[in-house]
Amino acid sequence: EKLIAEGGMASVYLARQESLARPVALKLLRKFDNPLQASRFFNEGRIIASLEHRNIITIFDLGVVGERHYLAMEYLQGGDLRSRMNDGMTPLDTLELVETLGLCLHFVHQKGIIHRDIKPENILFRQDGSVVLTDFGVAKQLEFSNTLTMDVTTLGSPYYLSPEQAKCKDLDGRADIYALGVVLYELITGRKPYTADTPLAVILQ
């Protein structure tokens, strides 16, 4: 029906699932130059499907139509954390939010998965106000690999990278906890702990 988000590899549209007459978020892989990009896209869907948790987005379907890869997910109408940060949040709301996200990440890590891209834009809300962790596009399952390549599509946002993630070292769940700490810092102070003119300069800090 309409475009609601756009990223480097995919676009997200508000769509309608006709069989159940409900709105869904339809993530479409725009194009891929090598099989690795398609593999990452399907990996995201499988990881989300393996995580049944009230604070993790629900996936409905995953597949290919023609040459278009798609991921159909729950449509979240409450906006993202970035918007709420701009509107202002009370200290109590901030602490409750971070506690909920911390428990959610503990669940994810217990399943052997690292999100690797915790940031306000990937933290959304349902209409009832409940918080939802989204976008597992660069998540890794520890049993397969806990290392990063220098491919920028797997690095996540530079402002929230842990030092070991920025240096492409072995990772575990603490990389997500670091990123959540940066989110908490930003919620409390209204600014990021490290800023610079370029992503590389931020990573070096």
Secondary structure, 3 states (H helix, E strand, C coil): CEEEEECCCEEEEEEEECCCCEEEEEEEECCCCCHHHHHHHHHHHHHHHCCCCCCECCEEEEEEECCEEEEEEECCCCCEHHHHHHHCCCHHHHHHHHHHHHHHHHHHHHCCEECCCCCHHHEEECCCCCEEECCCCCCEECCCCCCCCCCHHHCCCHHHCCHHHHCCCCCCCHHHHHHHHHHHHHHHHCCCCCCCCCHHHHHHC
